[in-house]
Amino acid sequence: MTPALSIVVPIYNVENYIEECINSLLNQTFSDIEIILVDDQSKDKSGEIARTYSKKDSRITYIKRERNGGLSAARNTGLEVATGHWVTFVDSDDYVSEDCYEVCLEKQKEKPESNLIIFSAYYLHDADGSLEISQYSDTDTNGADWFWRSNVIAWNKIYRLEELTANGLLFAEGLKHEDEEFWFKYTSIVELDPVVVHRRLYYYRQRHNSITSSNTSYLDLPAVLASMKSFLLEKGLLEEKLNYFIFKFNILFDVILYKLESENKYTCVNNSLKLLDNIPISETALFKLLSPRARLIWAAKRQNISLICDEVSRKPEAKDVWSEITRRLKNTLREKYYSYKARRIK
């Protein structure tokens, strides 16, 4: 009998949290589920605990990976064996409310043609147990910009499994911002018709020693952007989805500028800007699509002084950005800029 919902739970070294996670799934008021526990070679008792649960409830499938591959690899392992009409993901140190999936799937019945269900979450601070509204999954926020900019996480969504498999959609292994990359691929190739549930049904645990709480995770962002571009090229969609790619580029480029320390920032900025090579539009058109800071840095790298002068002369706010950038440029480029500006004044 095909279950209505597959729940994929990647597991790695979470012995203090895994029971709460699994219990929250077993206690769901919606019972037509399969729970796929994927042990990514845990070094603590997580795998043993998960295996024990699988022997007690037939809805649980326990899989131990042959080698540690990270969150994406574990999710992909779960997707390979999932059989439900729908599929969702739960991190093994998190948990969900007991009516989470009943609420979501009942809401979907109001719009049977929908292919995605989105719901909200709380941040659960591990240090003191306090709750905070998760802005990155807040379905009460209005506007399309929110939808594309912030709501990229995988665990507050329920997908039609057949759409993921038919389009070969998997999580990029080896990346720390795998949700960002997966969401971009999904929204680039699937015609979205979502149902939005305005309730906080997921409890996302905030641990200070986790990978995503460290700024070093942002070092992966150029690779995330590269994977996005490669996907569009592979699918023949780069021209059609170019504005969307540049939109995501601007967001992640600004994160690189503001989150990374100087010793890493230069390399990540350069690696990101290389992805704008061979873009199928003119330099002037690309310049207009880029964010204010990105466009000036990109133009400076290409030594396109005329574009910089036009921007600085037209927009007073660009002058301050350019002043900040020129302080870090080689003297030769600064001289070219002021020389070009002087010729224009004459």
N, C-alpha and C positions, 0 to 999 in steps of 0.2 A: 504494500500500500504506500503510495507516494505521499510523504508528509507535506503539509502546507508550507512549512517554514524550516529551513536549515539555518542553524546558528553555529558559526565557526568561531572557535575560541583558541587562539594561539597561546601556548603556555611556555614560560621560561622563568624559573627561579622566583616563584610567587607563592611559596608555601604558606605564608602568613595571610594570603588573601583568596586563594583559589577556592576554598570551601564556600566562602560567602558568595563568590561569583557563581559557582555551579548550583548552589542551593537557590539562588534567585531565578535561575533558569528552570530548574525542576519544579519550582513552586508557582510557575506561571498559570494564570487562570485560563490561558489558551494552551491546550495540551497537545495539539497536532503538530508536534515539532520533532526534529532530530537535532541533537547536540553533538557537534564534532569537536572533540578535544584533541588538539595537535601539540604534542610534547616536543619542543624544539631542543631536545637534549638537555633538559634541566639538570643542574648539578645539586639541587636540594631535593626535598621530598615532594615537589609539585607533581612530577610524573606518577609517583606511587599513589598519591592521593587521587589523581584523576583516573588512574587505572581501577582503583577500588570502586569509585563511583560507577564506572562503566559496567562493572559486574552486578551492580544492584538495580540498574534501570536500563531496559532494552532500548530506550530512546537515545542512549549515549553511545557514541563510537569513539574509541580511544586509538590514536595513532601516534607512534613514536618515530620521529624522523631519524634517518640514519646519521645525519650530521647536523650541526647547528647552522641555520641559514638566515636567522633573523625573522622579524615580524612578517615581512612580505612573503618570504618563502613558506612560513607556517600557514599564512592565510591561503596561499595558492594551493598548498597541499589539501587544505580543507575544501577549497572550491572543486578540486579534482574529484572528490568523492561525494560531494553534496548532491542530493536528489530532490530537494524540495521545489515547489513552484516559486517560492521566494527564498532569498538568502540575506542574512545580515551577519554582522561581526561584533563580537564583544571582547574587549581586552581582559585578560585573566585577573587583573587586579581591580577591575571595576565590577559593578553589578547593576541590575535593572529593577525597576519597580515590578511588583508581582502581576500587574495588569498591562504591562508595557505592550506586549504583542497582540493581546486581545483588542486593546484600544486602537492600535494602528491598523490592524487588518479589518476591524469593523468600520473604521473610517474609510478605508479603501473601497468598501462595498458601495459607498455613496457615489463613487466615481469608478466604475468597474474597468474602464479603459485605461486608467492610470498605470504607470509603469515604475513608479518610485514613491516611497513613503518616507517623509522626513519628520523627525520629532526633536524636541529640545532636551537639554541636559543640565545637570548641576555639576559644578566642580566640587569635589569632596577633598578638603585639605587633610592630608594624612596626619599632620602634626597635632591638630586639635579636634578633628572631626567636624569642623564647621563647613557649611555649604555656601556656595557662591554661584550666582547665575552665570552660565557659560556663554559668553558673548559670541563665541564661534559656532554655537549651535542654536542660537536664540531664534526660534521661528516667529517670535512676536515682532522682530525687526522688519520694517517695511522696505520695499524697494529692490529692484533687480540688482543693484550694485552689491547689496548684502549677499544676495544669492550666489553671485559669482565670486565675490571677494573672500568671504569669511567661511561659508559653510562647505568646506572641502573635506571635512573629516568623514571617515568611513563608518564609524560605529553608531551614528545617529540616523542611519538610512537603511531601508529595506529595499533590495533590488529584485527585479525579475531575473531569476537565475538563467533562463534561456537567452536573455539579451546579453548577459556577460559571456556565456559560452559561445554563442553564435558569432560574436564579434571578437573572440579571443582576448577578452579583457582580463588581465592579471595585474598584480601589484609588482612594481619594479623591485627586484631583489638587490640588496646592497645599498639602498638609499634610506636615509633617515626621515625624509619628508615624502614618504610613499603615498600618503593620502592625497597630498597636493597633486602629485603626478597622475594618480589613478583617476581622481575626479576630473582632471583636464581631459584625459583620454575618453572617459565615459561621456562627458558632456559634449565632446567634439563629434562623437559618432552615433550617439543615441538621441533620438527625438524625445525630449523630456515632456512628460505629462504627469507632474507630481501631485501627490496629496500631502498636505501639510497638517501635522497634528500639533496644536498649540498647547502642549503639555510637556513638562520636564520629566522624562521617564527613565533617563540614564544617569548613572552616578559615576562621573569620571574622576578617578583618584589622582590627586596632585602629589607626587613624591619628589622631594627636592633633589634626590640623587638619580632621577630618571634621565634618560638620554635627551628627551624633548625639553627638559627644563634647563639644558645647558646650551649656551650660545654656540658651542662647537658644532651643533647639529646644522647650523646655517651654512657651514662649509660645503654642504651637499647641494645647495641651491643652484649653482651653475650646472651641475649634473642633472638636476631635476628639469631645468629649462632645456638642456640638450636632449633629454629623453622625450620631452613634449614635442620639440621640433622634429626629431627623428620619427616619431609616431605619425605626425602629419605628413611628412615626406613619404613614409611607407604606405600610407593610405591614400596618397595623392590629394590631400586636403589642405596643403600649406597655403595655397592662394585663396581658397574659399574661407579658411578659418584664420587668415593672417591677423585680422583685427583682434580676434580673441587671443591669439598667441601673444601679440604685443601688449594687450591688456594684462595678461598674466606676467609677462616679462617686466612690465613697469612695477607691478606689485612686489615681485620677488627681488627685483633690482634695488628697490628702496629698502627692503628688509636687509639686504647685504650691506648697504651704505650705513644703515643706522644700528645694526646689531653686531656687526663684526668688528674686532679690534684691528688696528692699522696694519699689523704684520700679516694678517690674512686677507684684509679687504682688497688690497691692490691686485692680488692674484685672482680673487673671485670676480672682481669687477672686469678685469681683462678677459677672463674665460667666458663671462656672460656676454660681453660685447662682441666677441668673435662669432656668437650665434646670430648676429645681425648681418653677417656677411652673406651674400647671395640671396638676400630677401627679394622676392619678385615685385618690387616697386622702386620708384626713384628715391634718391637720397632725400630730396626735399619732402616727398610724401612720408617717408619713414620718420624723418625729423619731426613732423607735425604729430605723428602718432605717439611718439615717446613722451614720457613724463618730463616736466621741466628740468629736473636735475639730470635725468638719463640722457636727454637730448643734447645738453651742453657737454657732458662728459664724452658722449659718443662722437659729437662733432669735433671736439678737441683731439680725440684719439685719431680721427681721420684727417685732422688739420684742415677742416673745412671752415675757414675763417669767415667767409661771407655769410654762412648760415648763422654763425655765432653773433656776428655784428647785427644782423637783421633782428634776431631774437632779443638781444640786449637793448637795442634802440626802440623796439616796439613795446616791450614789457618791462616796466620799472622793477618788478620783483625779480626778473631774471638777472638784473645787474648785480644784486647781492650774491646770488648763486654763482655767477661767473667770477666775481671777485674772490670768493672762497676757493673756487677751482684753480684759478690762475696762480694762487699762492703755492700750489703744489706742482705746477707745470714746469717743464724745462724752460730756461730763459729764451731759447730760440722761438718757441711757440708764442710766448708772451710778446716778443718783439714783432713777430708776424702779425699778431692781432692788432697791436697799437699802430703798426705801419699801415695795415689795411684800413683801419679806422681813420687815420690821418688823411689817407688818399680820398676816402669817401667825403670827408668834411670839405676838402678842397673842391 
